[in-house]
């Protein structure tokens, strides 16, 4: 099953151009409630933009569905690394 956040990230990667994605990341960062969350969005946004650059350089772009599956697996892996919420 696709992770809902993975579906949203895949949509952003496929449907947004680089400048639009930069604006979205800037808005996330600006609207964050805490400095810790702002830092999280800065790091996450930088990685998302790096991925967008890499995908643009590929001779054949992955489908949105393929991105959703890959991002879901990454989110599941990251959740396992953090351990259970306290």
QUIPE-V705092 format. One record per run of one state. SS is the DSSP state (h for helix, s for strand, l for the rest). FROM is the first residue (numbers start at 0). LEN is the number of residues. If there is no record, write none. Layout:
ss from len
SS FROM LEN
SS FROM LEN
This chain:
ss from len
l 0 3
h 3 12
l 15 2
h 17 14
l 31 3
h 34 23
l 57 6
h 63 19
l 82 4
